[in-house]
Amino acid sequence: MSIKYMSAVWEDTLLEGNERLVMLAIADSGCGVDAPLPTLETISHKANLSVERTRQIIKSLVAKGYLNIEVQP
């Protein structure tokens, strides 16, 4: 299923640079609708970014509507 999501990132987004890289790292983890987001450490390792920079990018992706994060109790 990760190929489906990775293809969508390549084809359907206007993201560039580190934002695209973070989205690809998330997609590569097989994360989809109602699936848990990989850890920040996993995403940052795949994207070769610091955890703090990855956190900032994820916040930006949420603000732009590319990600929807819900905290589960």
N, CA, C and O atoms as a Maestro MAE file, in Angstrom:
{
 s_m_m2io_version
 :::
 2.0.0
}

f_m_ct {
 s_m_title
 :::
 protein
 m_atom[292] {
  # First column is atom index #
  i_m_mmod_type
  r_m_x_coord
  r_m_y_coord
  r_m_z_coord
  i_m_residue_number
  s_m_chain_name
  s_m_pdb_residue_name
  s_m_pdb_atom_name
  i_m_atomic_number
  :::
  1 25 0.804 -1.189 0.000 1 A "MET " " N  " 7
  2 3 0.000 0.000 0.000 1 A "MET " " CA " 6
  3 2 0.855 1.265 0.000 1 A "MET " " C  " 6
  4 15 0.386 2.320 -0.427 1 A "MET " " O  " 8
  5 25 2.078 1.182 0.462 2 A "SER " " N  " 7
  6 3 2.923 2.377 0.516 2 A "SER " " CA " 6
  7 2 3.219 2.921 -0.878 2 A "SER " " C  " 6
  8 15 3.393 4.129 -1.040 2 A "SER " " O  " 8
  9 25 3.278 2.055 -1.885 3 A "ILE " " N  " 7
  10 3 3.538 2.535 -3.247 3 A "ILE " " CA " 6
  11 2 2.400 3.433 -3.714 3 A "ILE " " C  " 6
  12 15 2.634 4.437 -4.386 3 A "ILE " " O  " 8
  13 25 1.176 3.077 -3.362 4 A "LYS " " N  " 7
  14 3 0.015 3.895 -3.717 4 A "LYS " " CA " 6
  15 2 0.154 5.298 -3.121 4 A "LYS " " C  " 6
  16 15 -0.071 6.293 -3.810 4 A "LYS " " O  " 8
  17 25 0.521 5.375 -1.854 5 A "TYR " " N  " 7
  18 3 0.649 6.668 -1.188 5 A "TYR " " CA " 6
  19 2 1.868 7.437 -1.686 5 A "TYR " " C  " 6
  20 15 1.812 8.657 -1.837 5 A "TYR " " O  " 8
  21 25 2.959 6.739 -1.940 6 A "MET " " N  " 7
  22 3 4.148 7.415 -2.467 6 A "MET " " CA " 6
  23 2 3.861 7.983 -3.856 6 A "MET " " C  " 6
  24 15 4.275 9.100 -4.166 6 A "MET " " O  " 8
  25 25 3.161 7.227 -4.685 7 A "SER " " N  " 7
  26 3 2.799 7.717 -6.019 7 A "SER " " CA " 6
  27 2 1.943 8.970 -5.917 7 A "SER " " C  " 6
  28 15 2.108 9.906 -6.699 7 A "SER " " O  " 8
  29 25 1.031 8.987 -4.955 8 A "ALA " " N  " 7
  30 3 0.186 10.165 -4.768 8 A "ALA " " CA " 6
  31 2 1.018 11.392 -4.393 8 A "ALA " " C  " 6
  32 15 0.741 12.499 -4.856 8 A "ALA " " O  " 8
  33 25 2.028 11.195 -3.562 9 A "VAL " " N  " 7
  34 3 2.899 12.318 -3.184 9 A "VAL " " CA " 6
  35 2 3.632 12.834 -4.422 9 A "VAL " " C  " 6
  36 15 3.716 14.044 -4.634 9 A "VAL " " O  " 8
  37 25 4.157 11.932 -5.230 10 A "TRP " " N  " 7
  38 3 4.878 12.334 -6.435 10 A "TRP " " CA " 6
  39 2 3.962 13.043 -7.432 10 A "TRP " " C  " 6
  40 15 4.351 14.040 -8.040 10 A "TRP " " O  " 8
  41 25 2.750 12.526 -7.595 11 A "GLU " " N  " 7
  42 3 1.889 13.001 -8.676 11 A "GLU " " CA " 6
  43 2 0.902 14.087 -8.279 11 A "GLU " " C  " 6
  44 15 0.584 14.950 -9.096 11 A "GLU " " O  " 8
  45 25 0.415 14.067 -7.060 12 A "ASP " " N  " 7
  46 3 -0.726 14.898 -6.710 12 A "ASP " " CA " 6
  47 2 -0.436 16.060 -5.769 12 A "ASP " " C  " 6
  48 15 -1.369 16.736 -5.334 12 A "ASP " " O  " 8
  49 25 0.804 16.306 -5.448 13 A "THR " " N  " 7
  50 3 1.076 17.403 -4.527 13 A "THR " " CA " 6
  51 2 1.967 18.452 -5.182 13 A "THR " " C  " 6
  52 15 2.691 18.184 -6.141 13 A "THR " " O  " 8
  53 25 1.884 19.630 -4.634 14 A "LEU " " N  " 7
  54 3 2.745 20.722 -5.080 14 A "LEU " " CA " 6
  55 2 3.908 20.920 -4.115 14 A "LEU " " C  " 6
  56 15 4.617 21.925 -4.176 14 A "LEU " " O  " 8
  57 25 4.092 19.953 -3.231 15 A "LEU " " N  " 7
  58 3 5.144 20.061 -2.230 15 A "LEU " " CA " 6
  59 2 6.518 19.974 -2.869 15 A "LEU " " C  " 6
  60 15 6.717 19.309 -3.886 15 A "LEU " " O  " 8
  61 25 7.458 20.664 -2.244 16 A "GLU " " N  " 7
  62 3 8.838 20.645 -2.709 16 A "GLU " " CA " 6
  63 2 9.768 20.441 -1.530 16 A "GLU " " C  " 6
  64 15 9.361 20.569 -0.375 16 A "GLU " " O  " 8
  65 25 10.994 20.128 -1.822 17 A "GLY " " N  " 7
  66 3 12.046 20.064 -0.826 17 A "GLY " " CA " 6
  67 2 11.747 19.148 0.346 17 A "GLY " " C  " 6
  68 15 11.269 18.026 0.177 17 A "GLY " " O  " 8
  69 25 12.040 19.655 1.548 18 A "ASN " " N  " 7
  70 3 11.898 18.837 2.749 18 A "ASN " " CA " 6
  71 2 10.457 18.446 3.042 18 A "ASN " " C  " 6
  72 15 10.212 17.388 3.622 18 A "ASN " " O  " 8
  73 25 9.495 19.287 2.650 19 A "GLU " " N  " 7
  74 3 8.099 18.909 2.867 19 A "GLU " " CA " 6
  75 2 7.759 17.663 2.047 19 A "GLU " " C  " 6
  76 15 7.110 16.744 2.547 19 A "GLU " " O  " 8
  77 25 8.187 17.638 0.820 20 A "ARG " " N  " 7
  78 3 7.940 16.464 -0.025 20 A "ARG " " CA " 6
  79 2 8.675 15.253 0.539 20 A "ARG " " C  " 6
  80 15 8.137 14.146 0.551 20 A "ARG " " O  " 8
  81 25 9.880 15.460 0.998 21 A "LEU " " N  " 7
  82 3 10.677 14.364 1.554 21 A "LEU " " CA " 6
  83 2 10.009 13.763 2.789 21 A "LEU " " C  " 6
  84 15 9.974 12.542 2.940 21 A "LEU " " O  " 8
  85 25 9.485 14.601 3.663 22 A "VAL " " N  " 7
  86 3 8.793 14.113 4.857 22 A "VAL " " CA " 6
  87 2 7.522 13.363 4.459 22 A "VAL " " C  " 6
  88 15 7.237 12.302 5.015 22 A "VAL " " O  " 8
  89 25 6.754 13.897 3.506 23 A "MET " " N  " 7
  90 3 5.552 13.189 3.051 23 A "MET " " CA " 6
  91 2 5.914 11.831 2.442 23 A "MET " " C  " 6
  92 15 5.199 10.851 2.655 23 A "MET " " O  " 8
  93 25 7.003 11.764 1.696 24 A "LEU " " N  " 7
  94 3 7.437 10.489 1.126 24 A "LEU " " CA " 6
  95 2 7.863 9.519 2.224 24 A "LEU " " C  " 6
  96 15 7.591 8.322 2.132 24 A "LEU " " O  " 8
  97 25 8.518 10.019 3.246 25 A "ALA " " N  " 7
  98 3 8.921 9.160 4.361 25 A "ALA " " CA " 6
  99 2 7.704 8.597 5.082 25 A "ALA " " C  " 6
  100 15 7.698 7.434 5.486 25 A "ALA " " O  " 8
  101 25 6.679 9.417 5.242 26 A "ILE " " N  " 7
  102 3 5.439 8.952 5.871 26 A "ILE " " CA " 6
  103 2 4.756 7.931 4.971 26 A "ILE " " C  " 6
  104 15 4.324 6.879 5.443 26 A "ILE " " O  " 8
  105 25 4.657 8.232 3.687 27 A "ALA " " N  " 7
  106 3 4.016 7.314 2.742 27 A "ALA " " CA " 6
  107 2 4.760 5.990 2.659 27 A "ALA " " C  " 6
  108 15 4.141 4.934 2.537 27 A "ALA " " O  " 8
  109 25 6.078 6.042 2.725 28 A "ASP " " N  " 7
  110 3 6.896 4.828 2.652 28 A "ASP " " CA " 6
  111 2 6.638 3.905 3.842 28 A "ASP " " C  " 6
  112 15 6.874 2.699 3.766 28 A "ASP " " O  " 8
  113 25 6.162 4.473 4.917 29 A "SER " " N  " 7
  114 3 5.868 3.674 6.105 29 A "SER " " CA " 6
  115 2 4.519 2.967 5.998 29 A "SER " " C  " 6
  116 15 4.125 2.245 6.914 29 A "SER " " O  " 8
  117 25 3.819 3.168 4.902 30 A "GLY " " N  " 7
  118 3 2.530 2.529 4.710 30 A "GLY " " CA " 6
  119 2 1.423 3.204 5.468 30 A "GLY " " C  " 6
  120 15 0.358 2.621 5.672 30 A "GLY " " O  " 8
  121 25 1.658 4.416 5.885 31 A "CYS " " N  " 7
  122 3 0.675 5.160 6.668 31 A "CYS " " CA " 6
  123 2 -0.424 5.648 5.738 31 A "CYS " " C  " 6
  124 15 -0.152 6.293 4.726 31 A "CYS " " O  " 8
  125 25 -1.651 5.339 6.085 32 A "GLY " " N  " 7
  126 3 -2.781 5.781 5.285 32 A "GLY " " CA " 6
  127 2 -3.898 6.276 6.179 32 A "GLY " " C  " 6
  128 15 -3.676 6.605 7.344 32 A "GLY " " O  " 8
  129 25 -5.067 6.325 5.643 33 A "VAL " " N  " 7
  130 3 -6.230 6.774 6.396 33 A "VAL " " CA " 6
  131 2 -6.423 5.866 7.604 33 A "VAL " " C  " 6
  132 15 -6.436 4.642 7.474 33 A "VAL " " O  " 8
  133 25 -6.572 6.463 8.761 34 A "ASP " " N  " 7
  134 3 -6.791 5.760 10.029 34 A "ASP " " CA " 6
  135 2 -5.610 4.886 10.449 34 A "ASP " " C  " 6
  136 15 -5.762 4.045 11.336 34 A "ASP " " O  " 8
  137 25 -4.464 5.060 9.848 35 A "ALA " " N  " 7
  138 3 -3.275 4.306 10.252 35 A "ALA " " CA " 6
  139 2 -2.401 5.205 11.106 35 A "ALA " " C  " 6
  140 15 -2.366 6.418 10.898 35 A "ALA " " O  " 8
  141 25 -1.701 4.628 12.055 36 A "PRO " " N  " 7
  142 3 -0.852 5.466 12.911 36 A "PRO " " CA " 6
  143 2 0.325 6.070 12.148 36 A "PRO " " C  " 6
  144 15 0.923 5.434 11.280 36 A "PRO " " O  " 8
  145 25 0.629 7.294 12.492 37 A "LEU " " N  " 7
  146 3 1.782 7.979 11.924 37 A "LEU " " CA " 6
  147 2 3.047 7.342 12.495 37 A "LEU " " C  " 6
  148 15 3.093 7.031 13.685 37 A "LEU " " O  " 8
  149 25 4.074 7.144 11.667 38 A "PRO " " N  " 7
  150 3 5.341 6.650 12.226 38 A "PRO " " CA " 6
  151 2 5.880 7.652 13.253 38 A "PRO " " C  " 6
  152 15 5.450 8.805 13.284 38 A "PRO " " O  " 8
  153 25 6.796 7.220 14.068 39 A "THR " " N  " 7
  154 3 7.366 8.127 15.066 39 A "THR " " CA " 6
  155 2 8.147 9.247 14.385 39 A "THR " " C  " 6
  156 15 8.593 9.108 13.246 39 A "THR " " O  " 8
  157 25 8.302 10.347 15.094 40 A "LEU " " N  " 7
  158 3 9.123 11.449 14.574 40 A "LEU " " CA " 6
  159 2 10.537 10.979 14.281 40 A "LEU " " C  " 6
  160 15 11.155 11.401 13.304 40 A "LEU " " O  " 8
  161 25 11.041 10.103 15.136 41 A "GLU " " N  " 7
  162 3 12.395 9.590 14.945 41 A "GLU " " CA " 6
  163 2 12.509 8.800 13.642 41 A "GLU " " C  " 6
  164 15 13.496 8.921 12.916 41 A "GLU " " O  " 8
  165 25 11.488 7.992 13.355 42 A "THR " " N  " 7
  166 3 11.490 7.206 12.113 42 A "THR " " CA " 6
  167 2 11.423 8.112 10.895 42 A "THR " " C  " 6
  168 15 12.183 7.942 9.942 42 A "THR " " O  " 8
  169 25 10.513 9.073 10.930 43 A "ILE " " N  " 7
  170 3 10.370 9.991 9.798 43 A "ILE " " CA " 6
  171 2 11.642 10.800 9.600 43 A "ILE " " C  " 6
  172 15 12.124 10.935 8.475 43 A "ILE " " O  " 8
  173 25 12.188 11.337 10.679 44 A "SER " " N  " 7
  174 3 13.393 12.169 10.561 44 A "SER " " CA " 6
  175 2 14.584 11.360 10.072 44 A "SER " " C  " 6
  176 15 15.416 11.872 9.322 44 A "SER " " O  " 8
  177 25 14.673 10.100 10.491 45 A "HIS " " N  " 7
  178 3 15.766 9.239 10.019 45 A "HIS " " CA " 6
  179 2 15.635 9.000 8.516 45 A "HIS " " C  " 6
  180 15 16.618 9.115 7.784 45 A "HIS " " O  " 8
  181 25 14.435 8.670 8.054 46 A "LYS " " N  " 7
  182 3 14.227 8.416 6.626 46 A "LYS " " CA " 6
  183 2 14.480 9.673 5.797 46 A "LYS " " C  " 6
  184 15 15.035 9.595 4.701 46 A "LYS " " O  " 8
  185 25 14.074 10.826 6.318 47 A "ALA " " N  " 7
  186 3 14.232 12.085 5.585 47 A "ALA " " CA " 6
  187 2 15.599 12.728 5.805 47 A "ALA " " C  " 6
  188 15 15.928 13.730 5.171 47 A "ALA " " O  " 8
  189 25 16.394 12.147 6.707 48 A "ASN " " N  " 7
  190 3 17.720 12.675 7.041 48 A "ASN " " CA " 6
  191 2 17.631 14.116 7.556 48 A "ASN " " C  " 6
  192 15 18.398 14.993 7.159 48 A "ASN " " O  " 8
  193 25 16.664 14.320 8.455 49 A "LEU " " N  " 7
  194 3 16.445 15.627 9.072 49 A "LEU " " CA " 6
  195 2 16.450 15.467 10.581 49 A "LEU " " C  " 6
  196 15 16.272 14.361 11.092 49 A "LEU " " O  " 8
  197 25 16.652 16.562 11.296 50 A "SER " " N  " 7
  198 3 16.569 16.508 12.750 50 A "SER " " CA " 6
  199 2 15.113 16.291 13.163 50 A "SER " " C  " 6
  200 15 14.190 16.582 12.402 50 A "SER " " O  " 8
  201 25 14.928 15.785 14.359 51 A "VAL " " N  " 7
  202 3 13.575 15.567 14.871 51 A "VAL " " CA " 6
  203 2 12.833 16.900 14.964 51 A "VAL " " C  " 6
  204 15 11.658 16.979 14.605 51 A "VAL " " O  " 8
  205 25 13.501 17.936 15.437 52 A "GLU " " N  " 7
  206 3 12.857 19.247 15.560 52 A "GLU " " CA " 6
  207 2 12.437 19.785 14.187 52 A "GLU " " C  " 6
  208 15 11.330 20.306 14.046 52 A "GLU " " O  " 8
  209 25 13.296 19.667 13.188 53 A "ARG " " N  " 7
  210 3 12.947 20.143 11.833 53 A "ARG " " CA " 6
  211 2 11.780 19.324 11.279 53 A "ARG " " C  " 6
  212 15 10.887 19.874 10.633 53 A "ARG " " O  " 8
  213 25 11.786 18.025 11.526 54 A "THR " " N  " 7
  214 3 10.691 17.167 11.081 54 A "THR " " CA " 6
  215 2 9.387 17.589 11.742 54 A "THR " " C  " 6
  216 15 8.346 17.632 11.087 54 A "THR " " O  " 8
  217 25 9.434 17.900 13.028 55 A "ARG " " N  " 7
  218 3 8.248 18.362 13.757 55 A "ARG " " CA " 6
  219 2 7.707 19.648 13.119 55 A "ARG " " C  " 6
  220 15 6.498 19.785 12.934 55 A "ARG " " O  " 8
  221 25 8.586 20.575 12.787 56 A "GLN " " N  " 7
  222 3 8.172 21.830 12.161 56 A "GLN " " CA " 6
  223 2 7.508 21.576 10.804 56 A "GLN " " C  " 6
  224 15 6.491 22.187 10.476 56 A "GLN " " O  " 8
  225 25 8.084 20.686 10.041 57 A "ILE " " N  " 7
  226 3 7.546 20.380 8.710 57 A "ILE " " CA " 6
  227 2 6.183 19.716 8.829 57 A "ILE " " C  " 6
  228 15 5.272 20.030 8.063 57 A "ILE " " O  " 8
  229 25 6.036 18.803 9.780 58 A "ILE " " N  " 7
  230 3 4.738 18.151 9.969 58 A "ILE " " CA " 6
  231 2 3.680 19.182 10.361 58 A "ILE " " C  " 6
  232 15 2.551 19.117 9.877 58 A "ILE " " O  " 8
  233 25 4.025 20.120 11.221 59 A "LYS " " N  " 7
  234 3 3.081 21.187 11.582 59 A "LYS " " CA " 6
  235 2 2.678 21.985 10.345 59 A "LYS " " C  " 6
  236 15 1.511 22.343 10.189 59 A "LYS " " O  " 8
  237 25 3.633 22.261 9.473 60 A "SER " " N  " 7
  238 3 3.353 22.977 8.238 60 A "SER " " CA " 6
  239 2 2.442 22.158 7.324 60 A "SER " " C  " 6
  240 15 1.526 22.706 6.711 60 A "SER " " O  " 8
  241 25 2.686 20.863 7.230 61 A "LEU " " N  " 7
  242 3 1.863 19.995 6.389 61 A "LEU " " CA " 6
  243 2 0.438 19.902 6.922 61 A "LEU " " C  " 6
  244 15 -0.512 19.826 6.142 61 A "LEU " " O  " 8
  245 25 0.284 19.906 8.236 62 A "VAL " " N  " 7
  246 3 -1.052 19.911 8.841 62 A "VAL " " CA " 6
  247 2 -1.749 21.236 8.509 62 A "VAL " " C  " 6
  248 15 -2.916 21.244 8.118 62 A "VAL " " O  " 8
  249 25 -1.041 22.338 8.661 63 A "ALA " " N  " 7
  250 3 -1.614 23.656 8.390 63 A "ALA " " CA " 6
  251 2 -2.044 23.798 6.927 63 A "ALA " " C  " 6
  252 15 -3.024 24.479 6.627 63 A "ALA " " O  " 8
  253 25 -1.314 23.159 6.030 64 A "LYS " " N  " 7
  254 3 -1.632 23.220 4.599 64 A "LYS " " CA " 6
  255 2 -2.688 22.194 4.188 64 A "LYS " " C  " 6
  256 15 -3.143 22.192 3.044 64 A "LYS " " O  " 8
  257 25 -3.072 21.337 5.110 65 A "GLY " " N  " 7
  258 3 -4.111 20.361 4.830 65 A "GLY " " CA " 6
  259 2 -3.637 19.049 4.226 65 A "GLY " " C  " 6
  260 15 -4.460 18.243 3.792 65 A "GLY " " O  " 8
  261 25 -2.333 18.817 4.186 66 A "TYR " " N  " 7
  262 3 -1.811 17.566 3.642 66 A "TYR " " CA " 6
  263 2 -1.875 16.418 4.643 66 A "TYR " " C  " 6
  264 15 -1.942 15.251 4.255 66 A "TYR " " O  " 8
  265 25 -1.854 16.747 5.916 67 A "LEU " " N  " 7
  266 3 -1.949 15.737 6.974 67 A "LEU " " CA " 6
  267 2 -3.037 16.141 7.951 67 A "LEU " " C  " 6
  268 15 -3.293 17.326 8.166 67 A "LEU " " O  " 8
  269 25 -3.668 15.145 8.533 68 A "ASN " " N  " 7
  270 3 -4.631 15.354 9.594 68 A "ASN " " CA " 6
  271 2 -4.216 14.454 10.739 68 A "ASN " " C  " 6
  272 15 -4.243 13.231 10.607 68 A "ASN " " O  " 8
  273 25 -3.836 15.036 11.848 69 A "ILE " " N  " 7
  274 3 -3.354 14.245 12.975 69 A "ILE " " CA " 6
  275 2 -4.356 14.347 14.110 69 A "ILE " " C  " 6
  276 15 -4.713 15.440 14.551 69 A "ILE " " O  " 8
  277 25 -4.799 13.197 14.571 70 A "GLU " " N  " 7
  278 3 -5.701 13.120 15.706 70 A "GLU " " CA " 6
  279 2 -5.021 12.329 16.812 70 A "GLU " " C  " 6
  280 15 -4.503 11.237 16.578 70 A "GLU " " O  " 8
  281 25 -5.025 12.879 18.005 71 A "VAL " " N  " 7
  282 3 -4.424 12.209 19.148 71 A "VAL " " CA " 6
  283 2 -5.431 11.220 19.697 71 A "VAL " " C  " 6
  284 15 -6.563 11.585 20.016 71 A "VAL " " O  " 8
  285 25 -5.019 9.967 19.806 72 A "GLN " " N  " 7
  286 3 -5.882 8.923 20.331 72 A "GLN " " CA " 6
  287 2 -5.713 8.821 21.845 72 A "GLN " " C  " 6
  288 15 -4.592 8.914 22.346 72 A "GLN " " O  " 8
  289 25 -6.812 8.631 22.583 73 A "PRO " " N  " 7
  290 3 -6.709 8.527 24.040 73 A "PRO " " CA " 6
  291 2 -6.018 7.244 24.458 73 A "PRO " " C  " 6
  292 15 -5.847 6.996 25.652 73 A "PRO " " O  " 8
  :::
 }
 m_bond[291] {
  # First column is bond index #
  i_m_from
  i_m_to
  i_m_order
  :::
  1 1 2 1
  2 2 3 1
  3 3 4 2
  4 3 5 1
  5 5 6 1
  6 6 7 1
  7 7 8 2
  8 7 9 1
  9 9 10 1
  10 10 11 1
  11 11 12 2
  12 11 13 1
  13 13 14 1
  14 14 15 1
  15 15 16 2
  16 15 17 1
  17 17 18 1
  18 18 19 1
  19 19 20 2
  20 19 21 1
  21 21 22 1
  22 22 23 1
  23 23 24 2
  24 23 25 1
  25 25 26 1
  26 26 27 1
  27 27 28 2
  28 27 29 1
  29 29 30 1
  30 30 31 1
  31 31 32 2
  32 31 33 1
  33 33 34 1
  34 34 35 1
  35 35 36 2
  36 35 37 1
  37 37 38 1
  38 38 39 1
  39 39 40 2
  40 39 41 1
  41 41 42 1
  42 42 43 1
  43 43 44 2
  44 43 45 1
  45 45 46 1
  46 46 47 1
  47 47 48 2
  48 47 49 1
  49 49 50 1
  50 50 51 1
  51 51 52 2
  52 51 53 1
  53 53 54 1
  54 54 55 1
  55 55 56 2
  56 55 57 1
  57 57 58 1
  58 58 59 1
  59 59 60 2
  60 59 61 1
  61 61 62 1
  62 62 63 1
  63 63 64 2
  64 63 65 1
  65 65 66 1
  66 66 67 1
  67 67 68 2
  68 67 69 1
  69 69 70 1
  70 70 71 1
  71 71 72 2
  72 71 73 1
  73 73 74 1
  74 74 75 1
  75 75 76 2
  76 75 77 1
  77 77 78 1
  78 78 79 1
  79 79 80 2
  80 79 81 1
  81 81 82 1
  82 82 83 1
  83 83 84 2
  84 83 85 1
  85 85 86 1
  86 86 87 1
  87 87 88 2
  88 87 89 1
  89 89 90 1
  90 90 91 1
  91 91 92 2
  92 91 93 1
  93 93 94 1
  94 94 95 1
  95 95 96 2
  96 95 97 1
  97 97 98 1
  98 98 99 1
  99 99 100 2
  100 99 101 1
  101 101 102 1
  102 102 103 1
  103 103 104 2
  104 103 105 1
  105 105 106 1
  106 106 107 1
  107 107 108 2
  108 107 109 1
  109 109 110 1
  110 110 111 1
  111 111 112 2
  112 111 113 1
  113 113 114 1
  114 114 115 1
  115 115 116 2
  116 115 117 1
  117 117 118 1
  118 118 119 1
  119 119 120 2
  120 119 121 1
  121 121 122 1
  122 122 123 1
  123 123 124 2
  124 123 125 1
  125 125 126 1
  126 126 127 1
  127 127 128 2
  128 127 129 1
  129 129 130 1
  130 130 131 1
  131 131 132 2
  132 131 133 1
  133 133 134 1
  134 134 135 1
  135 135 136 2
  136 135 137 1
  137 137 138 1
  138 138 139 1
  139 139 140 2
  140 139 141 1
  141 141 142 1
  142 142 143 1
  143 143 144 2
  144 143 145 1
  145 145 146 1
  146 146 147 1
  147 147 148 2
  148 147 149 1
  149 149 150 1
  150 150 151 1
  151 151 152 2
  152 151 153 1
  153 153 154 1
  154 154 155 1
  155 155 156 2
  156 155 157 1
  157 157 158 1
  158 158 159 1
  159 159 160 2
  160 159 161 1
  161 161 162 1
  162 162 163 1
  163 163 164 2
  164 163 165 1
  165 165 166 1
  166 166 167 1
  167 167 168 2
  168 167 169 1
  169 169 170 1
  170 170 171 1
  171 171 172 2
  172 171 173 1
  173 173 174 1
  174 174 175 1
  175 175 176 2
  176 175 177 1
  177 177 178 1
  178 178 179 1
  179 179 180 2
  180 179 181 1
  181 181 182 1
  182 182 183 1
  183 183 184 2
  184 183 185 1
  185 185 186 1
  186 186 187 1
  187 187 188 2
  188 187 189 1
  189 189 190 1
  190 190 191 1
  191 191 192 2
  192 191 193 1
  193 193 194 1
  194 194 195 1
  195 195 196 2
  196 195 197 1
  197 197 198 1
  198 198 199 1
  199 199 200 2
  200 199 201 1
  201 201 202 1
  202 202 203 1
  203 203 204 2
  204 203 205 1
  205 205 206 1
  206 206 207 1
  207 207 208 2
  208 207 209 1
  209 209 210 1
  210 210 211 1
  211 211 212 2
  212 211 213 1
  213 213 214 1
  214 214 215 1
  215 215 216 2
  216 215 217 1
  217 217 218 1
  218 218 219 1
  219 219 220 2
  220 219 221 1
  221 221 222 1
  222 222 223 1
  223 223 224 2
  224 223 225 1
  225 225 226 1
  226 226 227 1
  227 227 228 2
  228 227 229 1
  229 229 230 1
  230 230 231 1
  231 231 232 2
  232 231 233 1
  233 233 234 1
  234 234 235 1
  235 235 236 2
  236 235 237 1
  237 237 238 1
  238 238 239 1
  239 239 240 2
  240 239 241 1
  241 241 242 1
  242 242 243 1
  243 243 244 2
  244 243 245 1
  245 245 246 1
  246 246 247 1
  247 247 248 2
  248 247 249 1
  249 249 250 1
  250 250 251 1
  251 251 252 2
  252 251 253 1
  253 253 254 1
  254 254 255 1
  255 255 256 2
  256 255 257 1
  257 257 258 1
  258 258 259 1
  259 259 260 2
  260 259 261 1
  261 261 262 1
  262 262 263 1
  263 263 264 2
  264 263 265 1
  265 265 266 1
  266 266 267 1
  267 267 268 2
  268 267 269 1
  269 269 270 1
  270 270 271 1
  271 271 272 2
  272 271 273 1
  273 273 274 1
  274 274 275 1
  275 275 276 2
  276 275 277 1
  277 277 278 1
  278 278 279 1
  279 279 280 2
  280 279 281 1
  281 281 282 1
  282 282 283 1
  283 283 284 2
  284 283 285 1
  285 285 286 1
  286 286 287 1
  287 287 288 2
  288 287 289 1
  289 289 290 1
  290 290 291 1
  291 291 292 2
  :::
 }
}
